[in-house]
Amino acid sequence: MRTDVRRIVVVGGGVMGGTLAGGFVRRDPRPDVTVVEKNAERAAQLRAELGVEVVDLADAGDALASADVVVLVVKPQDVPALLADAGSRLRPGALVVSIAAGITTATIEAAVPAGVPVVRAMPNTPARIDLGVTGISPGSSCPPEMVAVARELMSTVGVVVEVPEELQDAVTAVSGSGPAYVFYLAEAMAAAGVELGLDEDTAALMAARTVLGAASLLVASGEPAAELRRQVTSPGGTTAAAIGTLDRLGAAEAVRAAITAARDRGRELSGG
């Protein structure tokens, strides 16, 4: 991390806010991390688990005024009020990273002082175990060195890809919502196993570990998914029977349609 990034303020201490704060405090050298969280019970939990400073929402302005980086992890509908109350306290040169879905960099840039660079980011839930995927998009006035800071920060919880902001809805559709697709598949696999006679615990374990093993092999091998699928699909075998059924039922088309629907819904929510 750049040595001049000494103080990071995470606004919002929910699951993702806590996940990101936990990633930031593991950096070497460790920056000072402050979390803005209005729920007292959650604030106490974050202090105990992460050893970070936690302040109430009423003190957000003071926290933002001293920040090198501010990470917005609040509901999209809460962003305008937050920036109206505290955005003016940001100092020029401070970086704002927003993971508020549907809130454009232009909207945030209009609410903060001139000279404050903005990066939009979309992480996904596997960030909780440092296996996330985050798509980042710089705003119009964000210099490359600040994009690099955002990339480094978000890489504490997984891999980072940079995309034009107009593709953020595609990022949301593929990786942001993507874990749910995998959970859906694992759920269906486990249910099928139970129907075939396995007990629920055994079927759930087999489905989960199969998904984990297959995903790990896909990443580790560097081979395309189609090639790995071909290698395990012997002509006339059991896997070929299964894949043939999926093809006959239009599974691939359904997945593509689902991801497109997620992209379109993202556009609707952001007014695009």
SVG drawing of the C-alpha trace seen along z (x, -y; Angstrom):
<svg xmlns="http://www.w3.org/2000/svg" viewBox="-36 -22 41 67">
<polyline fill="none" stroke="black" stroke-width="0.4" points="0.0,0.0 1.2,-3.5 2.9,-4.8 0.8,-8.0 -2.5,-6.0 -2.4,-6.0 -6.1,-6.4 -9.0,-4.6 -12.6,-5.2 -15.2,-2.5 -18.7,-4.0 -21.0,-1.1 -20.1,1.8 -22.4,4.5 -21.1,7.8 -19.3,6.3 -18.1,3.3 -16.6,5.5 -15.2,7.8 -13.3,4.9 -12.2,3.4 -10.8,6.9 -8.9,7.0 -7.5,3.5 -6.1,4.2 -4.2,7.2 -2.1,5.0 1.6,4.4 2.1,1.7 -1.3,1.7 -3.2,-1.5 -5.4,-3.2 -8.9,-2.0 -12.1,-3.6 -15.6,-2.2 -18.7,-4.4 -21.5,-2.2 -24.7,-3.4 -25.7,0.0 -24.1,0.1 -24.0,3.9 -22.4,4.3 -19.9,1.5 -18.8,3.4 -18.4,6.5 -16.2,4.8 -14.0,3.3 -13.6,6.7 -13.0,8.7 -10.9,6.3 -9.4,3.9 -10.5,0.9 -11.9,-2.4 -15.7,-2.6 -17.6,-5.9 -21.3,-6.7 -22.9,-8.0 -23.2,-11.4 -19.4,-11.6 -19.0,-10.6 -18.0,-14.1 -15.1,-14.3 -13.9,-10.9 -14.1,-11.7 -12.2,-15.0 -9.1,-13.1 -9.3,-10.2 -6.9,-9.4 -9.4,-6.9 -13.2,-6.7 -15.0,-3.5 -18.8,-3.8 -20.5,-0.6 -24.0,-1.8 -27.3,-1.2 -27.6,-3.1 -30.6,-5.1 -28.5,-6.3 -25.6,-7.7 -27.2,-11.2 -28.0,-12.0 -24.6,-10.9 -22.7,-13.0 -25.0,-15.9 -24.2,-15.8 -20.5,-14.8 -19.3,-14.9 -18.1,-18.5 -15.7,-17.5 -13.6,-15.4 -10.2,-17.0 -9.0,-17.4 -6.9,-14.4 -8.8,-12.0 -10.0,-8.9 -13.6,-7.8 -14.3,-4.2 -18.1,-3.4 -19.6,0.1 -23.2,-1.3 -24.9,0.5 -26.3,-1.7 -24.7,-5.0 -22.6,-6.4 -19.2,-8.1 -20.7,-11.2 -23.3,-11.3 -20.7,-11.1 -18.3,-13.5 -21.1,-16.1 -21.6,-15.7 -17.9,-16.0 -15.4,-18.8 -13.5,-19.3 -10.3,-17.3 -11.7,-14.3 -11.2,-11.2 -13.9,-8.6 -13.8,-4.9 -16.8,-2.7 -16.4,1.0 -18.5,4.1 -17.2,6.9 -19.0,10.2 -19.7,12.2 -16.7,14.6 -14.7,11.6 -15.6,12.8 -13.0,15.6 -10.6,13.5 -11.8,15.1 -13.9,12.3 -14.0,10.8 -14.3,7.0 -14.9,4.9 -13.6,1.3 -14.3,-1.7 -12.6,-5.1 -14.5,-8.3 -13.8,-11.1 -11.3,-12.8 -9.5,-9.8 -5.8,-9.7 -4.1,-6.4 -2.3,-6.4 -5.6,-6.6 -7.0,-3.7 -3.9,-1.7 -4.7,-2.5 -8.3,-1.3 -7.1,1.8 -4.6,2.6 -7.2,2.0 -9.8,4.2 -7.3,6.9 -7.0,7.6 -10.2,9.6 -9.7,11.2 -8.9,10.5 -9.7,7.1 -10.6,6.4 -10.9,2.9 -13.8,2.2 -15.4,-0.9 -18.2,-2.1 -20.9,-1.3 -20.0,2.3 -20.5,2.3 -24.0,3.8 -22.4,6.7 -19.9,7.1 -22.9,7.2 -24.7,9.8 -21.7,12.1 -19.7,11.9 -21.8,9.8 -24.9,12.0 -22.8,15.0 -22.3,16.7 -26.1,17.2 -26.0,19.1 -23.4,21.4 -25.4,21.9 -28.5,22.6 -26.6,25.3 -25.2,26.8 -28.7,26.8 -30.1,28.6 -27.3,31.2 -27.8,31.9 -31.6,32.2 -31.0,34.7 -28.7,36.7 -31.4,37.0 -33.9,38.1 -31.5,40.8 -31.2,42.1 -28.3,40.2 -29.0,38.6 -29.2,34.8 -25.9,34.2 -23.9,36.5 -25.6,35.0 -24.9,31.4 -21.3,32.2 -20.7,33.9 -22.3,31.0 -20.4,28.3 -17.0,30.1 -17.6,30.9 -18.3,27.2 -15.2,26.3 -13.0,28.8 -14.2,28.0 -13.7,24.3 -10.3,24.8 -9.2,27.0 -10.6,24.4 -8.4,21.7 -5.3,23.8 -5.2,25.5 -5.6,22.4 -7.5,24.4 -10.8,23.2 -14.0,24.5 -15.0,26.1 -11.8,28.1 -12.1,29.3 -15.7,30.3 -14.6,32.2 -11.9,34.1 -14.4,35.5 -17.1,36.2 -16.4,39.6 -18.5,40.5 -21.5,42.6 -20.7,42.3 -22.6,41.1 -21.3,37.5 -22.3,37.4 -25.8,38.5 -26.0,35.7 -24.6,33.0 -26.9,34.1 -29.9,33.7 -28.8,30.2 -28.3,29.3 -31.7,30.8 -33.4,28.7 -31.6,25.5 -29.5,25.1 -26.8,23.0 -29.4,20.7 -31.2,20.3 -27.9,19.3 -27.2,16.7 -30.8,15.4 -30.5,15.2 -27.3,13.2 -28.8,10.8 -31.8,10.4 -29.6,9.5 -27.7,7.0 -31.0,5.4 -32.3,5.1 -29.1,3.4 -29.6,0.9 -33.2,0.3 -32.1,-0.3 -29.4,-2.7 -31.7,-4.6 -29.6,-3.6"/>
</svg>
